[in-house]
Amino acid sequence: MRVALAFGVNALCNFIIGLLVAKFLGPEGFGRFALALAVGAAVQIACFDWIRLAAARFGQTRPGARATLNASFALMALALAVLGAAAALSSLDLRLSPELLGLALLAAVVNGLFDYQQALVRARFDDQLYARLLLTKNLISAALTVGGAWLTGSAVVAVAGVCAAMAGALATSYDALREGEAPREPARKALALSFLRYAKPVVAANLLYLLLALLNRSLVAERHGFAEAGQFSLAFDMGQRITQSLGVMLDVVLFQLAVRADALGREQAQAQVARNMGLVFALLTPACVGLWLVLPSLAQLAVPLDFRGPFERYFTLLLPGFLCFGLGAYAAAPIFQIARRTAPLIFAALAACMADLVLLRLLPSTADSMALAQSGAMGCGLLALILFALATPALWPRARDILIAALGTGLMAAGLSPLRGWEPGAATLLAQMLAGLLIYGAVIAAFDACGLRTAALARWRGPRKA
C-alpha cells in the first residue's frame, strides 16, 4: 500500500508540475515541450522498456541478470546516441529543432535508466528507496523544470530540467541503488535474448499505443501549429496521467495478488483476475464520469487561463478514450499476462492503430476530429481485447458487480448534473466531490459490490480484535 501511495503522490506532483510548465511556457512553448517528451517516451519504450520489464520479473532471481541488463542498457544507449547523431546531421525534415531532438533522446535514455533502477528496487521490495526516488525526482523537477520554464519561457530549458531531475534523483541514491549487485558477474548474450523474448509482446503493444498518440499530436502541430498542439497536449497529458495513476495504484496491488494466486493453480489465478476486473471497472468508470462532471470547476481552479476553453473541449472528447485504455490495460490485459499469452495485446494495439487511421481519413481535418479519432481508437482496442479474451479460457467478473457499479455511476451522474451548472470554483468542486462520493459509496455499500463493504468491515474490525 505504501507503493500505491507513492504512485498517487507522484501522479499529483506530475499533474501540478505539468500545469505550471504549461502556464509559464504558454500554448506554443508547451506544444514543443510536450511533443519532445512524447518523442522521448516513444524512443524509451522502443529501446529500454524491455530492460525494465525484465528487471521487474528476473532482476533478483536470475544469476547474471543485473550484469546482463546493465550491459544491455549501455549498448542500447550507445546505439541510440549514434542514431541520434546521424539524424541530426541528415537532411530529414524534423518537426523538432536539433536542440529539442537531442534533449528528447537524452530524456529517453535518462528516463529509461530511472525506470530500470526503479524496477530493480521494486523487485527487492525496497519501498522506502522507491518512494525516496520519486520524491527526489519531483523536488528537483519542481526547481529545475518549473523554475526553468518560469525564468526563461523556453521549452528547451524545461526539457533539460526534466532530464536533470531524473539524473539527480539517481545520483543522490547511487550507493543505495548498487545494493544487492553481485560483483564481477558476467553478462550473457543468451540471457539478454531470453529477456527480450519475454518482454517484446508487451513492449510492442505499448509502443503502438504511444505512437498512435504521438501521430495525433504531430498531426495537430503540423496542420494547426504548435499553439494548438499545446492546447491538445495539456488535455491529453493531464487526462492520461489521472487515469493511469488510478489504474497503476490498483494494478500494483491487484496484479501481485493474481501472481500469488497463480502459484496455487490456474483456477485460483483466473478467479483473482476476474475479481480484479470488477474492482478496476468499479473505480475507473465513476472516476472518469466524475472528472467530466467536475471539469468546469477543475479547469477554473487548475488550468492556466490561456488553455481553459480548449482544455475543456479536448478533455471531454478524449475522456472516453482514457477510460477505454484504462479498462484495457488494467482489467483485460492481465487475463493474457497471467495466462502467459501476450500476443493478443499486440493485435489489439494494431486494431486501435488501424481504427485511428480510418477515423482520421473519414473525419474532417480538425484538431477536434483528431481527439475523437484518439478516443475511437482506444475503444476499438478495448473491444479487440475483449473479443480475444472471450476466446481465452478465463473467468469474468460477476455481472451483478458490473451492473451495481454502472447503476451507482448513473445515479452519481444524475445527482451531480445540476451542480455542474453552478458557478465554477472551489466550493462547487468540493460539493460535487462530497456528493459524488456519498451517492456512489452508498450504492456500492448497500449492495456490497465486489465485496468492498465486506473487505472494509473486516479491515476495520481486525485491529479492534487484536
Secondary structure, DSSP 4 states (H G I P E B T S, - for coil): -HHHHHHHHHHHHHHHHHHHHHHHHHHHHHHHHHHHHHHHHHHHHHHHHHHHHHHHHHTTTSTTHHHHHHHHHHHHHHHHHHHHHHHHHS----SS-HHHHHHHHHHHHHHHHHHHHHHHHHHTT-HHHHHHHHHHHHHHHIIIIIHHHHHH--HHHHHHHHHHHHHHHHHHTHHHHTTTPPTTPPP-HHHHHHHHHHHHHHHHHHHHHHHHHHHHHHHHHHHHHHHHHHHHHHHHHHHHHHHHHHHHHHHHHHHHHHHHHHTT-HHHHHHHHHHHHHHHHHHHHHHHHHHHHHHHHHHHHHS-GGGHHHHHHHHHHHHHHHHHHHHIIIIIHHHHHHHT--HHHHHHHHHHHHHHHHHHHHS-SSHHHHHHHHHHHHHHHHHHHHHHHHTSS-----HHHHHHHHHHHHHHHHHHTGGGGSPPSHHHHHHHHHHHHHHHHHHHHHHTGGGHHHHHHHHHHHHHH-
